[in-house]
Amino acid sequence: MIRTRETALSRSLRLMFAGSVVVSMGMLSQVVVAQDVGVEPQRVEVTGSSIKRLVSETANPLTVIKAEEFIKQGLTTAQEVLSKLPSNQSSLGSGNAVGGNSSGLPTGGQASADLRGLGGDKTLVLLNGRRIANHPYDGASVDLNIIPIAALDRVEVLRDGASAIYGTDAIGGVINFITKRSFKGVIISGEIVQPRQTGGDEKRVNLTGGFGDLNKDGYNLFGVVDYHKQTVITSADREFSKTGVIPQHGVFLTSGTTFPGNFYDATADLAGNPGFASGCNPPYSVPKAGGTTCRQDYTRLIDDLPSSEQTAVFAKGSIKLGVDHLATLELLHSENFVKSRTAPPPQTGLVLPNTSKFYPGNGSVPAQAGLSGDPLSVNWRPLEAGQRAIDSKGVADRVVLGLEGVLADWDYKTGVTYSVSKSSEDFVGGYVKDSSFAAGVANGSLNPFALQDAAGKAYLASTALRGQVQSADVTTTGIDFKASRELMQMAGGKLAVAFGGELRNEKANFDVNTAIASQASSSGLSSSLPKTGSRNIEAVFAEVGIPFAKDFELQVAGRFDNYSDVGSTFNPKVGARYQPTKEVLLRASASTGFRAPTLFEKSAPPSRNDTNNEYSDPVFCPGGKISTLPGANPLRDCDLQQFKLQGGNTNLSPEKSKTFAFGIVLEPIPEVTLAVDYWNIHLTDKIAPLDEAVIYGNYPKYKDRFLRFADGTPNAILDKNENLGEVKTDGVDIGVTFRMPKTSIGNFVISFDGTYVHKYEYQNERNGDFLENVGTYGNSGPVFKWRHNASINWSLASWSATLAQSHRSSYVDQNSVAAEFKQDVAAYSLWNLSGSYTGFKGFTLTAGIKNLLDTDPPFSNQGTLFQKGYDPRYTDPVGRAYYVRASYAF
């Protein structure tokens, strides 16, 4: 955007955003508004403070993303918008719906934000300054898919702790999605995103309409309907993700449960596969090097990006009550449908007696030398059953009745909020009834070594398991109130105060359909039971802005919260702003935080899930070699996904944090702004399950976590939520803007916005060793040492264009490979180009190219997620995509 003449308001806004970081099209940029000379700057409430003020008067680093800018860049979801923030280390998106989340449960396609890499549960997400119910299967973060992106005016991101203002869980920062305050007229918009390669194409349509003028008529009513759909990208659609067998990188991420099935004869101590000699079933299964069994390349039968469909309806009505009061009603309804697909269901421990016509040597299956004739243990993945497919449906509803205005010289705001988030999962393909499937092998109906005959196909179809397997909902009901005013004149201005309170009730229900779940061990829910939980939260807070001098102000705030289930806490915050000259602004803050364990973390149903990676049991297959112990079985104990028992923990303690930050903003000339902010966060009692690789990597230390059946054979590792150790992280945010002088060929703004993480140390247990996560794959992923966004913005008359780059630095890979193949994941940069034309009355046309250079994700040997060959949490599998958006206002 281009600077016009300097005025009182434009100067205030310029300083306001010089004292913060404003992201335009994902980059740092200035926003300047021209008004008549002498207009009194308007004080408004901004994210990070309850006192109405000029944003230039705050001590908080604030990022503002204007809606029109992310629309220009073709950013179609809230997750995509926030991915442009260097301070956001988000690792949860729609790709994670394939295979479930860290708790082993389906994510419902949830997307979340993660400021500072502390976890989405420590980033508070608000809509118009008020809470949204968290996603039920996570319980600790908001699903960004429910945000009505077409209704937004801007997104404000406070890159600082704000527990003293908004709630104890705002440890990493606050993201406040702010809708239009009012709207009059009608706008129809349509958008198409077409990738160059197969899959991932998008369509979006939205309608915005409103009537009534708040200033003239005293009322306004407007609504938005937004529809978005994206098609699936399968692993086979992209060369970089089509296989888990990548010998040139030492990667052989496969499963020992295959088609054709592997067998083990315990009497003869013989393992094999009738299809081994002929190469198994390439490319879906391949011979195990140096062995006699096959390995399933399950990566070939999953989705990189599941198909998804979102619909959001948002409405807001406002009416003036006299001169000084405004009543509002907000309604939000959002639906999110996701279909995720993984490889066909693994069936283990099947028993094949020698009476079966499919026993090797009985005629249908070639004889295998050395068999004892006793029953065989078989692992088999029936490809004919089809991919396991889950339909996830997420529904969110929110009602807010608000009242704000001025009463006895106090600015006040109060409201009642009801918010509910629901999710449910249905088996729609692939899953089979374990017991009847096992019976089919035992009675000779099913052939585990080849395609089924007509009778086998009919029997296989009869084992199909369909229906809703689980559902959950989280409901938040609350009432809030706050008021602020200026009290007295001081040397630097008027002392201002604010106070307020909140009452909130949270309820959670987790329902497992045991009739379905108990029949499918591959669901991870076969032993789960329904759970419920609830609690009340009471809070009061106060804030004081003390202008000791014209160039120095102190902000002091404190909040007392009482949780009915975990006790009470008081969290203070102190901030200071010092501006010795008009070219220099200094700011600093310090605060504490307290995040109570969520109802999900405490009450989540237990689930027995597959581990993310393949492991060997340390007793029955130490070092990857089968032992001579009675009951040892290489098809169960060696190089196979094992089981882990996960779930809630009622004994969890709250997480606590200390944060401090300081920064400087320089404007040596009006055309250049430089902002540098240092932040430091110390978190204790982090809540999470211990990483499975840590447990398997140190059997002597974690021996008690290995649960076993009565005969000593492996059951699962115990890996429920717990309080781990500390996290210490610090770094620097850097923002630079250069507003070039006007030229005859247009106006240019060059922007740069980056985050450097100096340290991210964590413990896996209290008083344990600290491990460094910056620039290296830690327990479950990396923390990027450097991320930045940069852009060149151009405008001339009705034309505008942007060339933008986003960049992530390289890091040491997970490297569960041989020493000669250990590697770094390469740095990752994407370039986007967009342009807009507004020369026709009421009509706006935007077109562009996302991933201009068609850059593939860098290779990664990570085995944590189902997708292989790259890491879907930090990269985009879509590739180059062309988009066009047309909007008409009338």
Number of C-alpha atoms within 10 A of each C-alpha: 18 19 19 11 12 16 19 17 21 22 17 21 22 22 23 21 26 31 31 29 31 27 30 26 30 31 33 31 31 30 19 22 18 15 16 12 12 9 11 12 16 11 12 12 14 19 27 26 22 25 27 20 17 18 26 19 24 25 27 30 28 26 23 24 26 20 22 14 19 24 18 23 27 26 20 19 21 21 21 16 21 25 21 24 26 26 29 23 23 24 22 24 23 23 28 26 26 26 23 20 19 19 23 23 24 26 30 31 30 29 26 26 30 23 27 29 21 22 23 25 25 26 29 31 27 21 16 18 17 17 21 27 27 28 30 30 28 24 22 25 25 26 31 22 25 27 26 25 27 25 27 19 16 19 25 23 27 26 27 26 34 33 31 31 24 23 24 27 25 25 34 29 24 28 25 23 23 20 20 14 17 19 20 16 12 16 17 17 19 17 22 21 22 20 20 14 15 16 21 25 21 21 18 19 19 21 20 22 18 19 17 19 16 18 10 8 11 15 19 22 21 23 21 23 20 21 19 20 18 19 17 21 22 25 22 17 19 18 10 19 24 23 24 23 23 15 9 7 17 17 22 17 24 26 21 27 29 33 28 28 29 28 30 24 19 19 12 12 14 18 21 21 23 23 23 21 12 10 15 24 19 11 12 19 25 22 20 17 9 6 11 17 27 30 27 29 25 25 26 23 22 27 27 34 29 23 25 22 19 22 22 25 23 23 19 24 21 22 19 19 14 9 10 11 16 19 18 19 17 18 17 20 20 22 20 23 20 26 24 29 27 23 24 26 24 20 21 22 16 22 19 27 18 18 14 18 18 23 24 21 15 13 10 14 17 14 13 14 10 11 20 15 15 14 21 24 22 27 24 25 25 28 19 14 19 17 20 23 22 27 22 25 21 27 20 26 21 21 18 20 17 19 20 20 19 16 11 7 12 16 19 21 20 18 19 19 19 20 22 23 27 23 26 25 24 18 22 18 19 24 25 27 19 21 13 16 19 20 15 21 21 20 14 18 22 27 25 27 26 17 15 17 12 9 11 17 16 13 17 21 14 13 19 18 20 17 16 20 23 23 21 21 24 26 23 22 21 20 17 18 18 21 23 23 20 18 12 10 12 13 13 14 18 16 19 20 22 22 21 20 18 20 17 18 17 20 17 27 21 23 19 24 18 18 12 20 24 21 19 22 22 21 24 23 25 22 18 20 17 17 18 18 16 17 16 16 18 16 21 21 23 22 24 22 24 22 23 15 14 13 18 20 23 22 24 20 24 21 24 19 23 16 16 13 14 15 11 15 17 18 23 20 23 19 21 22 25 20 18 12 10 11 15 18 23 21 23 22 23 21 24 25 29 25 23 23 28 24 26 26 25 22 21 32 22 22 24 26 24 20 19 20 20 20 21 21 27 22 17 24 21 13 14 15 15 19 19 11 10 11 12 21 24 24 22 24 24 24 21 21 20 22 24 24 23 24 24 24 20 15 12 20 17 17 23 21 25 19 22 20 24 21 22 21 25 19 20 12 9 10 14 18 27 21 24 21 22 18 23 20 25 20 21 20 21 28 23 19 20 19 15 20 17 13 18 19 13 11 15 10 11 14 13 11 16 21 17 13 9 8 8 13 18 20 16 21 24 21 22 20 24 23 22 21 21 24 22 19 22 19 20 19 23 21 26 24 25 20 20 15 12 12 9 6 9 15 19 22 23 22 26 23 29 23 25 20 23 17 18 25 18 24 19 21 16 13 10 12 13 16 14 19 22 22 23 19 20 18 17 16 20 23 22 26 20 23 25 24 26 27 25 19 24 19 19 16 10 11 15 20 21 24 20 25 21 24 18 21 17 19 22 18 21 22 18 15 16 10 9 8 15 16 17 19 23 16 15 17 20 22 20 21 21 23 20 21 18 15 12 10 9 11 16 17 19 22 22 23 23 25 23 19 13 17 16 20 24 17 18 22 26 24 23 19 20 24 30 28 25 23 25 23 17 19 17 18 24 25 22 21 21 20 20 19 21 17 18 16 15 11
